[in-house]
Amino acid sequence: MPTRRTRFTLLDLALAALLAGVGLYLAFRIRVGLDYHWNWSVIPQYLLRYDPRQGAWKAGLITQGLFTTIRLSFWATLLATITGTAVGVMRITKGLFPRMCGRSFVELIRNMPPLVLIFIFYFFVSDQIMPVLGLEEFIRSRSQGTQAFLHLLFGPPPLIPPFLSALVTLALYEAAYIAEIVRAGIESVERGQWEASRALGMTWAQQMRHVIMPQAVARILPPLAGQFISAIKDSAIVSIISIQELTFQGMELMSATYLTFEVWLTVAGLYLLLCLACSLAVGRLDGWMNRSRA
C-alpha cells in the first residue's frame, strides 16, 4: 500500500488559527469576565515535591492520584478482559444455560447506571464480603516487605478493601461491554472456517483455540482498545466512594486551593496522556499482529 504524503494546506492553517483564537478568547473571558487570577506556579509541587526529612523527591497529591488511577485501570482492565472473554464465549456456545447466564449478565450490567453499581458493590463487598474473608486482618499481619509490595500493586494497605470493591465494580461494568465485543468478533468469522475445522476432526475447543480465536482477535482488538480507554475514563466515577484516584485528588486540591482551572486542566491533561498512551500501545500491538500474519 503506497504511503500518503501529508500536506499542510491553507484550510489546515485556518483551522489552527481558529482553534488558537477560541482558546485565547476563553482564557480572556476567564481572566476578565470571571475576574480569575491564574496561578500555575503552585501546580508543580502537587506533581512532585521534595521531602527534606527523608531527603528525597516524593509524588505530590495529583501524582499519587495518577498512580491510583493507573493501578485501578490496569487491574480492572485485566479482570474485565478475562471475565468479558469468558462471558462472550458463553454467549455463542450451543448450551442454553451458559447462553442465558451470559446474556443475563450482559443485560443486567449494561442496563444499570454505573453509579448504582458502585454503591451496591461498595456497601456489599466492603461491608459484607471483606470482613468474612478477613482481608484487613490478613494485610495487617503481613511483614513490612509484603505490605510494601501490596502498596506497589494496590495502594496503601489500609485502603485496599475499598480499592478492591471499586476494582470489582469497574471490572464487571467493563466486562459486560467487552463480552459483546468478543461475541461480535467470534460471530464475524466466516461460517466456512467453522465447517472446515470441523471437517478436520477438531473439537469445539480446538476450533476456538486454533482457528476461530486467532482470526477473531484481529477484529476484536480495535474496539477493545476503545473499551480499554473507556475503562481509564470510567475509573473517575469511583471518586464518589473516596477512592483517592486522580479525580478525587483533583476535587480535594481544588477545595483547598480554589485553583479551579489550573487543577482541572492538569487533571484533564494527565487523563489525556494516559488514554493516548493506551491507544498508541494497542496500535503498536495491532501493527505487530498484522506483520506476524503477513
N, C-alpha and C positions, 0 to 999 in steps of 0.2 A: 504494500500500500504506500503510495507516494506521500511524502511529508508535505504538509501545508505551510507555506510561508506566512508569518504573521506580519501584517502591515498596520501601521498607525495612521489612521485617516483623520480627516477634519471632523467627522462625526464623533470619533473617539475623543478628540481634543475638546469638542463642545460638551460632551457628556461629563468629562473630567472637570471642566471648568464649572459646569452646573452643580455637580456634587460638592466641589470645593466652596462654591458660593452659598449653597444651602447650609453647609457646616459652619461657615463663618457667620451667617445670619443667625443660626440657632445660638451660637456662642455669644453673639452680640445681644440677643434678646434675653438670654440668661443673665448676662452681666448688667444690662441696663434695665430691662423690664422687671426682673426679679430682685434687682439690687444684690446680686450674688457675687461674693468675692472669692475668686478661685485661689486655692492654696494647695498646689501639688507637692510642695516641699516636704510635707509630713507623711506622704504616702510611702516613700521608700522604707521608712522604719517599720511599717506594718508588713512589709515583704521580707526584709532581712534586718536583723538588729544585732548589735554587739553586746554580749553579756560580760561586763567587767569582772563579775565574781568568778566565772568559770574561764574567763579569758578566751572565749570562742564566739563565733558567729552563730546565731540561732534564728530559726524560722520565725517570722512575725505572725500576727494573727491571721492575715489573709493567706499567707503561705501554708500555715497549719490547716486552714480550711481547704486549701487546694489539695493537700496531701490526703485529707479525709475523703474528699470527692473522688480522687484517683483510686483510693482503696475501695470505696463503695462501688464505683462504676466497674472496676476490674472484676471484683468478686461477683457482683450482681450479673454482669455480662457473662461470666464463665458459667455460673449456675443457671442462668436463663437459657444459654445455648444448649446445655446438656438437657435441661427439662423440656425446652421447646422442641428440640430434635426428637426426644422420646415421644412427646405428645403428637408431634407431626407425623411420625411413623405410625403411631397408634391409629391415627385418623384415616390411614389408607390400607390398614390390614383388612382381611376378609372377616374376621370375627366381629360379631355385633357388639359384644360387651366392651372390648377395648375401643372400638369406634365411638360408642356412646359416651364412654368415660372421657375420651379425648375431646369430643365435641362439647360435653358439659363443662369441662374445664375452660375451654376457649370462650364459650358463650358467657359463662359466669364472670370471668375476669374482664373480658373486653366490654361488657355492658354495665360495669360498675365504675363509679368515679374513683380515680386513684387516691383521692383524699380520704374517702370512706375506707378503702382497703388499708391505708396507712394506720388509721385509728383502730380498726378491727385487729390487725396483726400486732400493733404495738401493745394494746391492752391485753390481748390474748397470749401472745408469745412471751412478752416480758413479764407479765404478772402471773401467768399460769404455767407455761412450759418451762421457763428458765429456773424457777425455784424447784420444780420437780427434778430437773436434770442436775441441779446442784452446780450450775456453771460458775456462779460467782465464787462459791467456796473453793471450787477446783482451781480457779485462776489465782485466788489469794494464797493457796497452798503451794503454788509452784515456786521454783527457785528464781532468783533475780535474773539469771540469764534467760530462762524460759519466758519470764514476763517481758523482758526486753524484746525477745523475738516476737511475742504476741503483739507488743506495741508496734513493731515494724509492720506486721501484717494487717492488724485490725484497729490500731489506735491505742489510746490509753486503756489499760486493763479495767479500771472501774467503769468505763463507758462501753465495754464490749457487748454486754447484754442488749442495751437499746440499739447499738450498731447492728447487731445480728438481726433484730426484729425489722429494722429498716432494710437490711440486706435481703431478707426473705421476701418482704413485701415487694420491693423493686424487682427482684428476680422473677417472681411469679407474674407480676404485671407485664414485664417484657417477654416472658416465656410464652404468653398467650399469642402475642404477635409473631414471635419467631416460629411458633408451631404452624401458623398459617403460611408463613414464607416457605418453611420446609415442605409442607404438604403440597403447595403450589409447584415448587421446584421438582418434586418427585413425580407429580402427575403430568408435568410438562415433557417428561422423557417419552419419546415415541413408543407406541404400543409394540412396534416391531422389535424393540430392544428386549422387552419382556418375553415375547414369544421366542426370539432367537436363543436367549439364555435358557429358557425352559426347555427348548429342544435339545440343548446340550446336556440336559440332565441335572441342571443346577437346582438346589433347593431354594426356597424363598429367601433365606438368609444369605445364601451365596449370591443370588441375583442382586440383592440390595448392596452387598459389600463390593462385588467385583464389577458390576455392570451399571446399575442404576445410580447409586450414590455418587460415583466419580463424575458422572455427567450432570447430576442434579446440583452438585456443589458449585460448579462453574456458573450455573444460572441463579443459584441462591445467593452467592457472595455479594453482588451489588446491592440488592435490597437489604441484605443482612448488615452491610456497612451502615446504611441509613438507620437501622434499628440500634446498632451499637452507639451511634452518635446520639440517638434519641435517649438511650439509657443514661448518658452523661448529663443531658439537659434535664431529664426527669428526676435525676437524683436531687435536684434543688428542692423538691417538694417535701423531702424528709426533714427539712429545717423546722417544720411545724412541730415535730416531736423532740426538738432541741438536740438533734444530731449536729455536731459542730463542723458542718461542711462549709463549702465556700459561701453559699448564700446566707447561712446563719451567721457566719463571722462578718459578712458584709453588713447585715442588719444590726448586729451588735456594735460594730465600729461606727456606723452611721449615727446610731443613737447617742454614742459617746462623743463624737467629734462634730456632728452636724455637717460633715463634708459630703453632702448627698451625691453630687455629680462626680466628684473625684473617686469616691469609693465604688459607686456602681459602674462607672466606666472602667475602672480597674478590674472589677469582678467580671464584667462582660468581656473584657479583653482576654482574661485567663480562660474563661469558658470557650472563647473563640479559638485560642491556641490548642486547647485540649481536643476540640472537635476537628480542627484542621489536621492535627497530628494523627488522630484516628483515621480520618479519611485518607490521608497520604499512606498510612501503613496498609490499609486494606487495598488501596490502589496498587501498591508495590506487590502485595501478595497476589492480586489478580493478574498482574503482568507476569509474575513468576510462573503462575499456573498456566497461563496461555503459552509461554515459552516452553514449558515442560510438555504440554500436549503437542506443540508443533514439532 
